[in-house]
Amino acid sequence: MYQPFKITAELEIRKHGFCFLNPKRIRLLKHIHASGSILAASKTLRMSYQQAWTTVREINSTASLPVVIRQRGGANGGGAVITAFGLKLIERFDLMQAKHNEYLNGLEHELDCCV
């Protein structure tokens, strides 16, 4: 059945009125984990390094434990690592996102009367 209406909503976890995690921040964390670099992740996501670094600082300062740890220079340059706590946050957010999407899809069935 054709459904002209779509319900949309973005999952966002806030703490003290400020964004802690949302899909964009989770994508950044996942790309940092995959590349081992804040710079590489920012380029992949087409965001400035400054914006990525600010987001990482905000996440780390809001979380109860570090989420991203920077590694300083060396022969191959520095990098960044997502901590075990950070990986658990990503996993939990993904589970919540799946439930959130499922709920929204269920709500769309309530619009059947409007078609």
C-alpha positions as CSV (number, residue, x, y, z in Angstrom):
1,M,0.0,0.0,0.0
2,Y,1.3,3.5,-0.9
3,Q,1.9,5.6,2.2
4,P,2.3,9.3,1.4
5,F,3.1,10.1,5.1
6,K,6.3,9.3,6.9
7,I,7.0,9.9,10.5
8,T,10.6,11.0,11.3
9,A,12.4,11.6,14.5
10,E,16.1,11.5,15.4
11,L,17.3,9.7,18.5
12,E,19.4,11.9,20.7
13,I,20.7,11.4,24.2
14,R,21.1,14.5,26.2
15,K,22.7,15.3,29.5
16,H,22.1,18.5,31.4
17,G,20.4,19.9,28.3
18,F,23.3,19.3,25.9
19,C,23.6,16.6,23.2
20,F,25.7,13.7,24.3
21,L,25.0,11.2,21.5
22,N,23.1,11.2,18.2
23,P,23.5,9.4,14.9
24,K,26.0,11.9,13.6
25,R,28.2,11.6,16.6
26,I,28.0,7.8,16.5
27,R,29.0,7.9,12.8
28,L,32.1,10.0,13.8
29,L,33.0,7.5,16.6
30,K,32.6,4.6,14.2
31,H,34.8,6.2,11.6
32,I,37.5,7.0,14.2
33,H,37.4,3.4,15.3
34,A,37.8,2.2,11.7
35,S,40.5,4.6,10.7
36,G,42.3,5.1,14.0
37,S,42.3,8.9,13.2
38,I,40.1,11.9,14.0
39,L,41.4,13.6,10.8
40,A,40.6,10.6,8.5
41,A,37.2,10.3,10.1
42,S,36.5,14.0,9.6
43,K,37.5,13.8,6.0
44,T,35.3,10.8,5.3
45,L,32.3,12.6,6.9
46,R,33.2,15.9,5.2
47,M,33.4,17.8,8.4
48,S,36.3,20.0,9.5
49,Y,38.9,18.6,11.8
50,Q,38.1,21.3,14.2
51,Q,34.4,20.3,14.3
52,A,35.4,16.6,14.7
53,W,37.8,17.4,17.5
54,T,35.3,19.6,19.3
55,T,32.7,16.9,19.1
56,V,35.1,14.3,20.5
57,R,36.0,16.7,23.4
58,E,32.3,17.3,24.1
59,I,31.6,13.5,24.2
60,N,34.6,12.8,26.4
61,S,33.7,15.6,28.8
62,T,30.1,14.5,29.1
63,A,30.8,10.8,29.5
64,S,31.6,9.2,32.8
65,L,34.7,7.5,31.3
66,P,36.9,8.4,28.3
67,V,35.3,7.5,24.9
68,V,38.2,8.5,22.6
69,I,41.8,8.5,23.5
70,R,44.3,10.4,21.4
71,Q,47.7,8.9,20.8
72,R,50.6,11.4,20.3
73,G,53.0,11.3,17.4
74,G,55.7,8.7,16.8
75,A,57.2,7.3,13.6
76,N,53.8,7.0,11.9
77,G,52.2,10.0,13.5
78,G,49.5,10.1,16.1
79,G,46.1,8.6,16.1
80,A,42.9,8.0,18.1
81,V,41.4,4.9,19.7
82,I,37.9,4.3,20.8
83,T,38.0,2.9,24.4
84,A,36.1,-0.3,25.4
85,F,33.6,2.0,27.1
86,G,33.2,3.9,23.9
87,L,32.6,0.7,21.9
88,K,29.9,-0.3,24.5
89,L,28.3,3.1,24.0
90,I,28.2,2.7,20.2
91,E,26.8,-0.8,20.6
92,R,24.1,0.4,23.0
93,F,23.2,3.4,20.9
94,D,22.8,1.1,17.8
95,L,20.4,-1.2,19.8
96,M,18.4,1.9,20.9
97,Q,18.4,3.2,17.3
98,A,17.0,-0.1,16.0
99,K,14.2,0.0,18.7
100,H,13.6,3.6,17.9
101,N,13.2,2.9,14.1
102,E,11.0,-0.1,14.9
103,Y,8.7,2.1,17.0
104,L,8.5,4.8,14.3
105,N,7.6,2.1,11.7
106,G,4.9,0.9,14.0
107,L,3.5,4.4,14.3
108,E,3.3,4.8,10.6
109,H,0.6,2.1,10.6
110,E,-1.5,4.4,12.7
111,L,-1.6,6.7,9.6
112,D,-3.4,4.0,7.5
113,C,-6.7,5.8,8.2
114,C,-5.3,9.0,6.6
115,V,-4.5,7.5,3.2
